Amino acid sequence: MSWDDRVAALVAAGVPEAAGISPAELAAHAAALPEVPGAVLAIHPSLAAPGQLADLLRHGDRPGFVVADMTDVDDFAPISGLGIPDLPLYLVLGPTRGDELRNTSPVEALAAIRGAGRTPLTLNEGISWLLQDPTVLQSGACFMTLGSRKHTGAGQVDGRCPAIWISRGTGRDGPTRRNAPKVGWCWAGNQHTWLGHASAASRAPLPGTAPGHGPG
C-alpha cells in the first residue's frame, strides 16, 4: 500500500470527521512524516480516541463496535516505556499480528515481545492498522493490543487487556453484529487460541526528533 493509499484509507474511513479536522489537515499531518515503506500511520489518542475510531472499523459490510461492558474504552492508555511520539499522526514500523503468541496470556506475551526487542501495539495503533488494511483481521486470527491498559493509580493497572476480533453475533452483541469487527477485552492471565498479541519493530519519529527527519 502506497503512502497516498494509506492517507486515502483513513479519509475514506471517516477519520477526519471523527477527529474534527478536514481531510486536508489529516493529509498535512501525514506529509510531515517520513515515508517509510510498510509503515502504518498511527492515530494518536489526542487526535481521536479509540471509542471514536472503533465505529469506523469495517469487516466486509459490517461496521465496528465496542463491546457493551467496555464503556471505559477511552480510559485505556499507553503503558509506560513505549515512547509514543507526541504528534497527531506518527509511524508504526514492522507491525505483526503476533500469531506465534497464540495460546499465551497477555502477561506471557508481553515478556516475549519485549524479549524479542519489539514493542506491543496500543489499541489506537491496532485500530489504525485495520483502518488502513482491514484484511489483517481474519476469523480465527485476531489480536490483542497489550500496549494499552487502564491505569488505576499508584502504577497499577486493572486486569483487562484490550483486543480486536470478529464478533459471532452472540450474547449482548446481537445477531446483527455477526461478523462485525469488535473492540473488547480479555483478562491478562487468560490464554486464547484465536488471539495473537500484536507488536511492532519500532515507532517514529523518536521522541525529541523533528518530524520529517526520522528513518526514510
N, C-alpha and C positions, 0 to 999 in steps of 0.2 A: 504494500500500500504506500503510495507516494505521500509526501508531506501535505500537498494540497488536498489529497483524498481524505487524510485524517481530519483536517480542518473542516472540510465539507461534511464529513460524517457527524461531527459534533454540532455543526449548524443544522443539519437535517434532523438530528435527534431532538433539537429544541433547547440546547444548552444556553444559547444567548437569552432566550426568553426566561428560562429558569433562573439565570444569573442577573437578569435585569439590565443587560447590556445589548448592544447591537451586534449583528454578525461581523461588521467591520472592526469593532473593538476586540472581539474574540480573535479575529484574524491577526490583528496588530499584536496581541499578546503572544500569539504563536510565532509571528515573524521576528520577535525579539530574541527567540531561542535559536541555538544552532540546529541545523538539520542533520539528524543522526539516523542513518538507515535502521529500520526496525524498532525505533524508539516509540513509545506511547506518549501522547500528550496527556499529562495528568492534570485534573482539575483540582485546584486547592480548595479545601472546605470553606475558606473565606469568600470564594467566588460563588460556590454553590454547594450546599450541604448534601450529605448522602440521601436524606429523605426526599430532597428535590430531584436528585438525579435518578433515584430508583424508578420513578414513574416513567422515565424516558427510555428505560431498557426495553428491548423487543426480542422475542424469540418467535420467529415466524411472524404471525399477525397478532401475537399476544403481548400486551403491554406489561411492564414490570410493576411490582408492588412490594411493600414491606409487610412482613408477617404481623398479624394482629397484636401479638404480645411483645412487640418491639417498638412501642410508641416513643421510646427514648433513643431511637436510632441516631439522632444528631448529637447525642452525648458521647458517642464512641469517637475517640480522638486518637491521633497517632501516639504510639508508645514512645518512651524516651529513647534517644540514641539513633533515630532514623535519619536525621539530617534532612528534613523536609525543606526544600527551598521556599523562601518567603516570597512567592510570586503567584499571580493568578493561575498561570499555567507553567508547568515545568515538565521535565522529561523523566520517564522511567525506562531504563535501558535493560534489554535482555529479559523481559518478563517470561515466566513459565507458570503453568498451571499447577505444577507440583504433583503430578500423578504418581510419581515414585514414592510419595509420602502418604498415600492412602493407607488405611489401617494403622496410622499413628495418631496419637492425640495431638491437639494443638501444643501442649506443653512439650511433647517429644519432638514435634515437627519444628518448633521454633529453635530448639537447640541444634537440630540437624541443619537447618537453613543457615544459622549463624556459623556453625562449624564448617560449612562449605564456602564461607566468605560472601554469602549473599544476604539480602535484606528482605523481610516479609512485606508483602503488599498491604497497604491500608485499604479500607473499604472504598474510599473515593477513588483510589488508583485502580482497584479491581473493576469498579463500575465504569471508569473512564476507558479502560481497556475494552470492555464489552461494547461500549457505545461506538468504538472505532472498528471492532471486529466481533460481531455477535456470534460468529461461528465457534469462538473459543469455548462457549458454554454449550455442553452437549449432555444429553441424557446419560446418566450414569458416570459422568466425568465432569464434575463441577468443582468448586474450590472454596476454601476458607481464606479470610484476609486477616492474618494474625497481627498485622501491623496496627490494627485499631482495637482499642479496648475502652471500656467505660471506667474512668478513674473515680475512685470513691474516697480519696483523701489519704494523706499520710503515705503516699507512694503505693497505695493498694489499688487493685482493680477488681471488678466483680467477676463472677465465674463464667461469663459468657464470651464467646468469640464470634464475630460476625462471619457470615458465609453467604454465598450466592449460588443458588441451584434452581432447578426447574421443578415447579410445583406439579404434583399429581392431581390436584384439584380435590383433595380430600379434606375432611375436617373443616376448620374455620376458613380455609382458603376458598372453598366452594367450587363446584364443577365448572363455573365459567372461567376459572383461573387455571384450569388444567393446561399444562404445557407453557405456562407463563413464567418468565424469569422472576425469581423470588429472593429478596434480601431477608435473611433470617439469622439465626444464631444456633450454636451448639455449645455444650459445656466444654470447658478447657481440658477436662480429663477424659473425654469420650473419644472413641475411635469410630471411623466410618469407612466403609468400603468404597463409597462413591464420592468422597470429598478429598481432593488434594489440598495442598497448602501452597498458595501462590507466592512467588518471590520474584525478585529482580536482581540483576547484577549490581546495579547502582542507580543513583538519581543524579540529575544535572539541571542547572548548574550547581556546583558545590556551594555551600554556604560561604558568603564573602566573595564569590566570583560573579563578576558582572555578566548579565545575560548577553549572549552573543559571543562569549569568549570561552565557552566550555568545549567539550570534545566535538569535533566536527568530522 
